[in-house]
Amino acid sequence: MPIQNVKGTHDIIGAEADVYENIENLLKHIATVFAFKQVRPPVLEHSEVFVRGVGESSDVVRKEMYTFEDKGGRSLTLRPEFTAGIIRLMVQNKILSNNELPYKAFYLGPVFRYERPQLGRYRQFNQFGVESVGHDSPVNDLEVIVLAYVILQSLGLENVTIKINTLGDEESRDNYRGALKEYFASHLEKMCPDCHSRYELNPLRILDCKVPEDQEIVKGAPKMSNFLSTASKERFAFMLKSLDELQIPYEVDEGLVRGLDYYSETVFEFHYTSKTGNNYGAIGAGGHYDKLVKELGGPDLPGVGFSFGIERLVSVLSDDGLVNIEEDEGVAFYVMPLGIKSQVEALNIANVIRMLGYATDMCFDDVKLSSMFKRAEKKHARYAIILGENEINNNEVIIKDLSTQQQTTIPMDILEDRCIDLMSQEHQCDCGCEHDGDEHEHHHDGECCCGHHHK
């Protein structure tokens, strides 16, 4: 039996990989427009980063982490989320001491959680997100929500539901935890084993329980809004008023607590049901945090962030017909060496054309010319470049247009110019002009006066 991929992982191939890349490039571009800078933390972290950062009461730490000992006996973990690792990165590299605050970072890469694979969710999946760290203004939180909303709009998703809540400041949460413990004490014996653990570690986690019977009990629990300090009430009121002014739709969900222990004050999720009726739940989420930076050895500074699962975005966009998996565009040129002795020179020619920015492939087998033309057709090549010993001896090549079947023999030393001319005829730039090779000046790097790099 052939070896299969690990359960909960998936292979991304060809045109689908292009879809991922296009979405990721859009997300990175928008983050850059908002003045966020890219960071790339390692996939492996010391387990303590997540135990201390994410929190021992979270399901991520208790159930879902891929943790192991290395050969030196150190406990390491494949990152189950980015935020804790990024804060570790900022603290270790003194970023929060040497830069203007807030420091705004974005990230993209794989994360690993041992959970049940389901619609758009895998055990290895890709996350994009941002962290804005070092400033306590609610406008900092607001900007992050706006960024996430702009991303979803730019992807073409309509009717996104933003669910928002506040967990209050430390004083508010301490008072609320006491009220929850008092309420759940008389119900605990009927609740799931996980809720028993949550009761001891952090009773707010009970509010996030997915067991239907427990959810009914949760409905009667005290509400966070009744335990908010004056400062937290004012902060949350400002957030809602600002979202109204920016015409960003939302709904307050007092049951929203998020699954990670470091959150405080404003938390939010982006919910979406596709046009085909698939309810994806939260396709992205985030919130404010007060103590995470200090918990990981840094200064006492707050932060805010969000993340999107790329797989879930791709799945949602596919459901809504917003993903166009196009047929392979193929290559611009296919080089055909006649005989083994011509292959090295064919590779040299292919490399020359590649340096111009045009996709180029070549035949590596010593086969008949008719077979090479069939291969060129399968690769959707636009032009064939043919050379044998005669062409090499005469320092020339044959170029054949595979759509018109016209072919010409040209000196080798004008090959680059001819390739640029041929490709420029196919290009129409944003200035509205058709390039025929004469109206615009073209350069050997494949860039013309309109600023496009022709590939």
Kinemage of the C-alpha trace (Angstrom):
@kinemage 1
@onewidth
@group {chain A} dominant
@subgroup {mainchain}
@vectorlist {calphas} color= white
{ca met a 1} P 0.000 0.000 0.000
{ca pro a 2} L 1.438 3.427 -0.927
{ca ile a 3} L 2.332 5.863 1.838
{ca gln a 4} L -0.420 8.434 2.415
{ca asn a 5} L -0.266 11.930 3.836
{ca val a 6} L -0.808 12.276 7.595
{ca lys a 7} L -4.456 12.481 8.665
{ca gly a 8} L -5.529 16.091 8.975
{ca thr a 9} L -2.972 17.373 6.463
{ca his a 10} L -3.500 18.050 2.775
{ca asp a 11} L -1.452 18.489 -0.378
{ca ile a 12} L -1.829 21.743 -2.309
{ca ile a 13} L -0.909 21.281 -5.949
{ca gly a 14} L -0.681 23.283 -9.158
{ca ala a 15} L -3.560 25.673 -9.828
{ca glu a 16} L -4.846 25.312 -6.249
{ca ala a 17} L -1.445 26.401 -4.956
{ca asp a 18} L -1.763 29.469 -7.182
{ca val a 19} L -5.110 30.253 -5.520
{ca tyr a 20} L -3.482 30.101 -2.092
{ca glu a 21} L -0.637 32.311 -3.244
{ca asn a 22} L -2.985 34.895 -4.765
{ca ile a 23} L -5.036 35.126 -1.570
{ca glu a 24} L -1.929 35.303 0.601
{ca asn a 25} L -0.410 38.009 -1.591
{ca leu a 26} L -3.578 40.089 -1.307
{ca leu a 27} L -3.613 39.750 2.476
{ca lys a 28} L 0.060 40.682 2.751
{ca his a 29} L -0.435 43.668 0.448
{ca ile a 30} L -3.347 45.050 2.468
{ca ala a 31} L -1.422 44.615 5.727
{ca thr a 32} L 1.503 46.493 4.186
{ca val a 33} L -0.835 49.308 3.124
{ca phe a 34} L -1.879 49.564 6.787
{ca ala a 35} L 1.858 49.950 7.639
{ca phe a 36} L 2.312 46.480 9.165
{ca lys a 37} L 5.693 44.801 8.714
{ca gln a 38} L 6.265 41.096 8.138
{ca val a 39} L 7.836 38.871 10.801
{ca arg a 40} L 8.682 35.164 10.500
{ca pro a 41} L 9.008 33.327 13.808
{ca pro a 42} L 10.173 29.685 13.762
{ca val a 43} L 7.692 26.823 13.640
{ca leu a 44} L 9.299 25.296 16.754
{ca glu a 45} L 9.150 27.036 20.126
{ca his a 46} L 9.916 25.988 23.671
{ca ser a 47} L 6.661 24.557 25.030
{ca glu a 48} L 6.732 27.130 27.830
{ca val a 49} L 5.998 29.882 25.297
{ca phe a 50} L 2.532 28.456 24.723
{ca val a 51} L 1.851 27.112 28.217
{ca arg a 52} L 2.586 30.534 29.707
{ca gly a 53} L 1.329 32.581 26.786
{ca val a 54} L -1.806 30.776 25.585
{ca gly a 55} L -2.747 29.540 29.068
{ca glu a 56} L -2.990 26.173 30.796
{ca ser a 57} L -6.795 26.237 30.832
{ca ser a 58} L -7.136 26.577 27.061
{ca asp a 59} L -8.041 23.547 24.970
{ca val a 60} L -5.086 24.373 22.711
{ca val a 61} L -2.599 23.708 25.519
{ca arg a 62} L -4.525 20.930 27.271
{ca lys a 63} L -5.450 18.853 24.210
{ca glu a 64} L -4.196 20.081 20.858
{ca met a 65} L -0.459 20.805 20.958
{ca tyr a 66} L 2.114 18.666 19.175
{ca thr a 67} L 4.732 18.522 21.927
{ca phe a 68} L 7.863 16.364 22.146
{ca glu a 69} L 11.272 16.189 23.787
{ca asp a 70} L 14.304 16.801 21.603
{ca lys a 71} L 17.568 14.894 21.982
{ca gly a 72} L 18.676 17.324 24.656
{ca gly a 73} L 15.605 16.619 26.773
{ca arg a 74} L 14.012 20.015 26.018
{ca ser a 75} L 10.229 20.206 25.619
{ca leu a 76} L 9.436 21.693 22.204
{ca thr a 77} L 6.110 22.374 20.521
{ca leu a 78} L 5.046 22.891 16.914
{ca arg a 79} L 3.286 26.229 17.105
{ca pro a 80} L -0.492 25.869 17.584
{ca glu a 81} L -0.946 29.632 17.077
{ca phe a 82} L 1.253 32.615 16.259
{ca thr a 83} L 0.648 35.309 18.861
{ca ala a 84} L 2.687 33.907 21.753
{ca gly a 85} L 5.639 33.175 19.467
{ca ile a 86} L 5.526 36.634 17.948
{ca ile a 87} L 5.500 38.274 21.380
{ca arg a 88} L 8.483 36.075 22.314
{ca leu a 89} L 10.189 37.278 19.111
{ca met a 90} L 9.496 40.935 19.944
{ca val a 91} L 10.709 40.594 23.532
{ca gln a 92} L 13.853 38.626 22.686
{ca asn a 93} L 14.865 41.005 19.892
{ca lys a 94} L 14.034 44.127 21.954
{ca ile a 95} L 11.679 45.314 19.230
{ca leu a 96} L 9.352 46.949 21.760
{ca ser a 97} L 12.236 48.941 23.219
{ca asn a 98} L 13.851 50.110 19.992
{ca asn a 99} L 10.872 51.055 17.802
{ca glu a 100} L 7.981 53.486 17.804
{ca leu a 101} L 4.902 51.945 19.386
{ca pro a 102} L 2.652 50.325 18.550
{ca tyr a 103} L 4.868 47.928 16.636
{ca lys a 104} L 2.668 46.519 13.878
{ca ala a 105} L 3.580 43.095 12.516
{ca phe a 106} L 1.927 40.608 10.169
{ca tyr a 107} L 2.688 36.917 9.691
{ca leu a 108} L 1.866 33.980 7.467
{ca gly a 109} L 2.662 30.289 7.824
{ca pro a 110} L 1.629 26.831 9.014
{ca val a 111} L 0.275 26.013 12.475
{ca phe a 112} L -0.421 22.621 14.023
{ca arg a 113} L -3.313 21.488 16.228
{ca tyr a 114} L -4.414 17.971 17.051
{ca glu a 115} L -8.151 18.398 16.558
{ca arg a 116} L -10.868 16.696 14.563
{ca pro a 117} L -10.524 17.523 10.848
{ca gln a 118} L -13.688 19.135 9.492
{ca leu a 119} L -14.951 21.589 6.883
{ca gly a 120} L -12.046 23.862 5.977
{ca arg a 121} L -10.109 22.828 9.112
{ca tyr a 122} L -7.005 20.653 9.245
{ca arg a 123} L -4.390 19.550 11.778
{ca gln a 124} L -1.783 21.428 9.784
{ca phe a 125} L -3.196 24.599 8.326
{ca asn a 126} L -2.015 28.039 7.325
{ca gln a 127} L -2.694 31.234 9.216
{ca phe a 128} L -2.390 34.873 8.292
{ca gly a 129} L -2.682 37.486 10.983
{ca val a 130} L -1.434 40.664 12.581
{ca glu a 131} L -0.312 41.895 15.991
{ca ser a 132} L -0.199 45.568 16.978
{ca val a 133} L 1.710 45.798 20.242
{ca gly a 134} L 2.619 48.542 22.680
{ca his a 135} L -0.253 51.048 22.740
{ca asp a 136} L -3.404 50.939 24.870
{ca ser a 137} L -5.585 53.266 22.802
{ca pro a 138} L -8.903 51.665 21.795
{ca val a 139} L -8.261 53.165 18.367
{ca asn a 140} L -5.406 50.668 18.046
{ca asp a 141} L -7.931 47.853 18.578
{ca leu a 142} L -10.291 49.562 16.150
{ca glu a 143} L -7.662 49.764 13.394
{ca val a 144} L -7.030 46.024 13.621
{ca ile a 145} L -10.753 45.254 13.275
{ca val a 146} L -10.965 47.634 10.303
{ca leu a 147} L -7.981 45.911 8.667
{ca ala a 148} L -9.612 42.492 9.016
{ca tyr a 149} L -12.906 43.822 7.654
{ca val a 150} L -11.172 45.444 4.655
{ca ile a 151} L -9.463 42.125 3.898
{ca leu a 152} L -12.757 40.220 3.840
{ca gln a 153} L -14.361 42.896 1.671
{ca ser a 154} L -11.406 42.825 -0.707
{ca leu a 155} L -11.804 39.065 -1.057
{ca gly a 156} L -15.399 39.662 -2.182
{ca leu a 157} L -17.159 38.267 0.890
{ca glu a 158} L -20.477 39.985 1.579
{ca asn a 159} L -22.656 39.916 4.680
{ca val a 160} L -19.849 39.002 7.045
{ca thr a 161} L -21.096 38.952 10.639
{ca ile a 162} L -18.734 40.541 13.150
{ca lys a 163} L -19.446 39.243 16.631
{ca ile a 164} L -17.903 41.383 19.352
{ca asn a 165} L -17.742 41.340 23.140
{ca thr a 166} L -15.650 42.666 25.989
{ca leu a 167} L -13.941 40.599 28.658
{ca gly a 168} L -13.138 43.731 30.619
{ca asp a 169} L -9.971 44.645 32.468
{ca glu a 170} L -8.331 42.541 35.180
{ca glu a 171} L -10.626 43.885 37.900
{ca ser a 172} L -13.699 43.099 35.796
{ca arg a 173} L -12.542 39.548 35.024
{ca asp a 174} L -11.670 38.799 38.663
{ca asn a 175} L -15.173 39.821 39.748
{ca tyr a 176} L -16.742 37.869 36.894
{ca arg a 177} L -14.761 34.687 37.611
{ca gly a 178} L -16.051 34.745 41.185
{ca ala a 179} L -19.637 35.071 39.992
{ca leu a 180} L -19.210 32.239 37.475
{ca lys a 181} L -17.708 29.892 40.073
{ca glu a 182} L -20.631 30.596 42.358
{ca tyr a 183} L -23.155 29.939 39.577
{ca phe a 184} L -21.561 26.785 38.139
{ca ala a 185} L -20.877 25.229 41.581
{ca ser a 186} L -24.430 23.895 41.797
{ca his a 187} L -24.422 22.643 38.168
{ca leu a 188} L -20.940 21.188 37.911
{ca glu a 189} L -21.861 17.571 38.672
{ca lys a 190} L -24.058 17.502 35.534
{ca met a 191} L -21.364 18.967 33.275
{ca cys a 192} L -18.626 17.394 31.158
{ca pro a 193} L -15.169 16.488 32.573
{ca asp a 194} L -13.592 19.360 30.627
{ca cys a 195} L -15.830 21.839 32.397
{ca his a 196} L -14.690 20.402 35.748
{ca ser a 197} L -11.104 21.256 34.782
{ca arg a 198} L -12.089 24.644 33.409
{ca tyr a 199} L -13.909 25.424 36.644
{ca glu a 200} L -10.659 25.106 38.562
{ca leu a 201} L -8.309 26.707 36.027
{ca asn a 202} L -10.426 29.447 34.457
{ca pro a 203} L -14.245 29.375 34.690
{ca leu a 204} L -14.536 31.734 31.694
{ca arg a 205} L -13.548 28.745 29.540
{ca ile a 206} L -16.819 27.025 30.514
{ca leu a 207} L -18.671 29.627 28.467
{ca asp a 208} L -16.940 28.230 25.375
{ca cys a 209} L -17.998 24.606 25.997
{ca lys a 210} L -19.496 22.935 22.902
{ca val a 211} L -21.428 20.150 24.704
{ca pro a 212} L -25.156 20.849 24.002
{ca glu a 213} L -26.302 20.014 27.561
{ca asp a 214} L -23.632 22.280 29.020
{ca gln a 215} L -24.570 25.053 26.629
{ca glu a 216} L -28.082 25.058 28.103
{ca ile a 217} L -26.621 25.538 31.572
{ca val a 218} L -24.319 28.296 30.268
{ca lys a 219} L -27.359 30.250 29.036
{ca gly a 220} L -28.321 30.963 32.624
{ca ala a 221} L -24.856 32.109 33.704
{ca pro a 222} L -24.191 35.711 34.801
{ca lys a 223} L -23.285 38.139 32.019
{ca met a 224} L -19.921 39.844 31.791
{ca ser a 225} L -21.585 43.207 31.172
{ca asn a 226} L -22.856 43.230 34.785
{ca phe a 227} L -19.297 43.052 36.163
{ca leu a 228} L -17.461 45.552 33.988
{ca ser a 229} L -15.481 48.332 35.593
{ca thr a 230} L -16.357 51.881 34.587
{ca ala a 231} L -13.211 52.105 32.458
{ca ser a 232} L -14.050 48.898 30.561
{ca lys a 233} L -17.666 50.004 29.998
{ca glu a 234} L -16.455 53.278 28.535
{ca arg a 235} L -13.847 51.546 26.355
{ca phe a 236} L -16.372 49.103 24.920
{ca ala a 237} L -18.960 51.860 24.348
{ca phe a 238} L -16.304 53.792 22.425
{ca met a 239} L -15.572 50.729 20.271
{ca leu a 240} L -19.224 50.205 19.351
{ca lys a 241} L -19.805 53.904 18.650
{ca ser a 242} L -16.713 54.006 16.441
{ca leu a 243} L -17.812 50.939 14.463
{ca asp a 244} L -21.184 52.638 13.915
{ca glu a 245} L -19.447 55.779 12.672
{ca leu a 246} L -17.299 53.709 10.291
{ca gln a 247} L -20.442 51.874 9.111
{ca ile a 248} L -18.985 48.486 9.968
{ca pro a 249} L -21.820 46.102 10.931
{ca tyr a 250} L -21.535 44.053 14.123
{ca glu a 251} L -23.539 42.253 16.762
{ca val a 252} L -22.698 42.102 20.457
{ca asp a 253} L -22.369 38.490 21.650
{ca glu a 254} L -21.989 38.306 25.426
{ca gly a 255} L -21.149 34.609 25.174
{ca leu a 256} L -18.049 35.271 23.104
{ca val a 257} L -14.925 34.645 25.198
{ca arg a 258} L -12.460 33.191 22.644
{ca gly a 259} L -10.457 30.048 23.313
{ca leu a 260} L -7.159 31.525 24.487
{ca asp a 261} L -6.483 32.732 28.026
{ca tyr a 262} L -4.519 35.861 27.185
{ca tyr a 263} L -7.474 37.897 25.895
{ca ser a 264} L -8.893 40.902 27.740
{ca glu a 265} L -11.145 43.847 26.861
{ca thr a 266} L -12.404 43.653 23.249
{ca val a 267} L -12.664 40.256 21.521
{ca phe a 268} L -14.221 39.602 18.119
{ca glu a 269} L -14.957 36.951 15.498
{ca phe a 270} L -15.853 37.085 11.814
{ca his a 271} L -18.650 34.636 10.992
{ca tyr a 272} L -19.747 33.599 7.537
{ca thr a 273} L -22.225 31.290 5.831
{ca ser a 274} L -21.436 30.641 2.174
{ca lys a 275} L -23.962 31.094 -0.600
{ca thr a 276} L -24.277 27.297 -0.794
{ca gly a 277} L -25.427 27.239 2.834
{ca asn a 278} L -22.267 25.916 4.481
{ca asn a 279} L -21.913 27.557 7.888
{ca tyr a 280} L -18.197 28.000 8.500
{ca gly a 281} L -18.652 29.631 11.875
{ca ala a 282} L -15.683 31.843 12.676
{ca ile a 283} L -13.414 32.245 9.638
{ca gly a 284} L -11.233 34.671 11.584
{ca ala a 285} L -10.983 36.057 15.093
{ca gly a 286} L -8.898 38.054 17.493
{ca gly a 287} L -8.840 40.440 20.396
{ca his a 288} L -7.002 42.648 22.839
{ca tyr a 289} L -4.527 41.358 25.443
{ca asp a 290} L -3.021 43.118 28.453
{ca lys a 291} L -0.610 40.756 30.216
{ca leu a 292} L 0.840 38.547 27.479
{ca val a 293} L 3.936 40.661 26.797
{ca lys a 294} L 4.813 40.831 30.497
{ca glu a 295} L 4.042 37.124 30.949
{ca leu a 296} L 6.662 36.324 28.314
{ca gly a 297} L 9.348 38.456 29.949
{ca gly a 298} L 8.758 41.793 28.268
{ca pro a 299} L 7.567 45.208 29.423
{ca asp a 300} L 4.034 45.707 30.732
{ca leu a 301} L 2.487 46.569 27.352
{ca pro a 302} L -0.837 45.624 25.741
{ca gly a 303} L -1.494 44.405 22.238
{ca val a 304} L -4.224 43.395 19.821
{ca gly a 305} L -4.370 41.033 16.873
{ca phe a 306} L -6.393 38.708 14.675
{ca ser a 307} L -5.825 35.712 12.435
{ca phe a 308} L -7.491 34.087 9.433
{ca gly a 309} L -7.189 30.441 8.445
{ca ile a 310} L -6.175 30.403 4.773
{ca glu a 311} L -7.787 27.004 4.158
{ca arg a 312} L -11.112 28.264 5.479
{ca leu a 313} L -10.891 31.367 3.311
{ca val a 314} L -10.153 29.261 0.228
{ca ser a 315} L -13.074 26.954 1.052
{ca val a 316} L -15.493 29.853 1.593
{ca leu a 317} L -14.376 31.625 -1.575
{ca ser a 318} L -14.706 28.377 -3.552
{ca asp a 319} L -18.247 27.854 -2.227
{ca asp a 320} L -19.194 31.360 -3.321
{ca gly a 321} L -17.658 30.992 -6.778
{ca leu a 322} L -15.011 33.597 -6.022
{ca val a 323} L -12.064 31.305 -6.753
{ca asn a 324} L -11.127 30.941 -10.384
{ca ile a 325} L -8.851 27.934 -10.805
{ca glu a 326} L -7.600 28.672 -14.280
{ca glu a 327} L -6.082 26.231 -16.708
{ca asp a 328} L -2.309 26.237 -16.619
{ca glu a 329} L -1.134 29.172 -18.735
{ca gly a 330} L 1.771 27.079 -19.855
{ca val a 331} L 5.150 28.335 -20.981
{ca ala a 332} L 6.063 31.079 -23.400
{ca phe a 333} L 8.909 29.164 -25.063
{ca tyr a 334} L 9.740 25.484 -25.469
{ca val a 335} L 13.303 24.737 -26.565
{ca met a 336} L 13.782 21.676 -28.790
{ca pro a 337} L 17.343 20.321 -29.121
{ca leu a 338} L 17.874 18.015 -32.101
{ca gly a 339} L 20.177 15.387 -30.736
{ca ile a 340} L 21.922 14.915 -27.407
{ca lys a 341} L 24.854 17.142 -28.427
{ca ser a 342} L 22.496 20.113 -28.699
{ca gln a 343} L 21.018 19.789 -25.184
{ca val a 344} L 23.622 21.835 -23.305
{ca glu a 345} L 23.251 24.728 -25.744
{ca ala a 346} L 19.457 24.330 -25.499
{ca leu a 347} L 19.714 24.728 -21.721
{ca asn a 348} L 21.850 27.836 -22.207
{ca ile a 349} L 19.235 29.323 -24.557
{ca ala a 350} L 16.433 28.471 -22.128
{ca asn a 351} L 18.301 30.227 -19.315
{ca val a 352} L 18.878 33.338 -21.442
{ca ile a 353} L 15.138 33.603 -22.119
{ca arg a 354} L 14.273 32.896 -18.464
{ca met a 355} L 16.433 35.839 -17.443
{ca leu a 356} L 14.127 38.009 -19.555
{ca gly a 357} L 11.269 36.918 -17.295
{ca tyr a 358} L 9.505 34.523 -19.680
{ca ala a 359} L 8.506 31.005 -18.624
{ca thr a 360} L 10.621 28.569 -20.614
{ca asp a 361} L 11.032 24.798 -20.665
{ca met a 362} L 13.008 22.366 -22.809
{ca cys a 363} L 12.977 18.766 -23.927
{ca phe a 364} L 15.462 16.540 -22.093
{ca asp a 365} L 14.847 13.417 -24.179
{ca asp a 366} L 16.422 12.525 -27.528
{ca val a 367} L 13.146 12.078 -29.418
{ca lys a 368} L 11.758 12.943 -32.821
{ca leu a 369} L 10.801 16.536 -33.585
{ca ser a 370} L 7.148 15.507 -33.964
{ca ser a 371} L 7.164 14.170 -30.399
{ca met a 372} L 8.665 17.399 -29.139
{ca phe a 373} L 5.896 19.395 -30.806
{ca lys a 374} L 3.316 17.222 -29.025
{ca arg a 375} L 5.050 17.947 -25.718
{ca ala a 376} L 5.067 21.654 -26.486
{ca glu a 377} L 1.320 21.490 -27.155
{ca lys a 378} L 0.701 19.793 -23.790
{ca lys a 379} L 2.674 22.552 -22.077
{ca his a 380} L 0.579 25.206 -23.900
{ca ala a 381} L 3.788 26.691 -25.277
{ca arg a 382} L 3.391 29.712 -27.542
{ca tyr a 383} L 6.720 29.465 -29.348
{ca ala a 384} L 9.150 26.674 -30.121
{ca ile a 385} L 12.867 27.277 -30.422
{ca ile a 386} L 14.582 24.594 -32.472
{ca leu a 387} L 18.301 23.980 -32.752
{ca gly a 388} L 20.504 21.181 -33.946
{ca glu a 389} L 24.150 20.873 -34.881
{ca asn a 390} L 23.659 22.917 -38.073
{ca glu a 391} L 22.060 25.782 -36.158
{ca ile a 392} L 24.808 25.690 -33.521
{ca asn a 393} L 27.530 25.684 -36.189
{ca asn a 394} L 25.847 28.636 -37.943
{ca asn a 395} L 25.198 30.452 -34.643
{ca glu a 396} L 21.465 30.635 -35.283
{ca val a 397} L 18.134 29.201 -34.078
{ca ile a 398} L 14.712 28.524 -35.551
{ca ile a 399} L 11.715 30.183 -33.871
{ca lys a 400} L 8.252 28.796 -34.654
{ca asp a 401} L 4.965 30.424 -33.682
{ca leu a 402} L 2.879 27.432 -32.600
{ca ser a 403} L -0.437 29.177 -33.207
{ca thr a 404} L 0.257 30.415 -36.751
{ca gln a 405} L 2.842 27.717 -37.608
{ca gln a 406} L 5.092 30.401 -39.057
{ca gln a 407} L 8.800 29.909 -38.453
{ca thr a 408} L 11.913 31.947 -39.071
{ca thr a 409} L 15.646 31.399 -38.714
{ca ile a 410} L 17.452 34.163 -36.855
{ca pro a 411} L 21.030 34.833 -35.719
{ca met a 412} L 21.678 33.797 -32.140
{ca asp a 413} L 22.819 37.288 -31.176
{ca ile a 414} L 19.356 38.808 -31.763
{ca leu a 415} L 17.457 36.040 -29.938
{ca glu a 416} L 16.787 38.155 -26.842
{ca asp a 417} L 15.423 41.070 -28.859
{ca arg a 418} L 13.231 38.758 -30.943
{ca cys a 419} L 11.774 37.086 -27.844
{ca ile a 420} L 10.957 40.488 -26.335
{ca asp a 421} L 9.316 41.619 -29.573
{ca leu a 422} L 7.229 38.448 -29.818
{ca met a 423} L 6.020 38.681 -26.234
{ca ser a 424} L 5.345 42.422 -26.447
{ca gln a 425} L 2.875 41.813 -29.272
{ca glu a 426} L 0.768 39.779 -26.838
{ca his a 427} L 0.814 42.430 -24.106
{ca gln a 428} L -1.681 45.229 -23.575
{ca cys a 429} L -0.799 47.407 -20.626
{ca asp a 430} L -2.936 49.599 -18.390
{ca cys a 431} L -2.198 52.684 -20.495
{ca gly a 432} L -4.486 51.150 -23.126
{ca cys a 433} L -1.914 50.762 -25.893
{ca glu a 434} L -1.167 47.653 -27.918
{ca his a 435} L 2.567 46.918 -27.985
{ca asp a 436} L 3.800 45.975 -31.415
{ca gly a 437} L 7.482 46.168 -30.587
{ca asp a 438} L 7.939 49.616 -32.201
{ca glu a 439} L 5.753 52.076 -30.272
{ca his a 440} L 7.425 51.492 -26.925
{ca glu a 441} L 10.982 51.044 -25.880
{ca his a 442} L 11.626 47.567 -24.500
{ca his a 443} L 14.545 46.523 -22.360
{ca his a 444} L 16.364 43.233 -22.021
{ca asp a 445} L 15.016 42.696 -18.523
{ca gly a 446} L 11.514 42.311 -19.949
{ca glu a 447} L 10.278 45.667 -18.639
{ca cys a 448} L 8.716 48.212 -20.962
{ca cys a 449} L 7.998 51.908 -20.556
{ca cys a 450} L 4.556 51.216 -19.063
{ca gly a 451} L 6.254 49.753 -16.025
{ca his a 452} L 5.113 46.170 -16.530
{ca his a 453} L 7.471 43.246 -16.302
{ca his a 454} L 6.381 40.977 -19.115
{ca lys a 455} L 6.294 37.316 -18.323
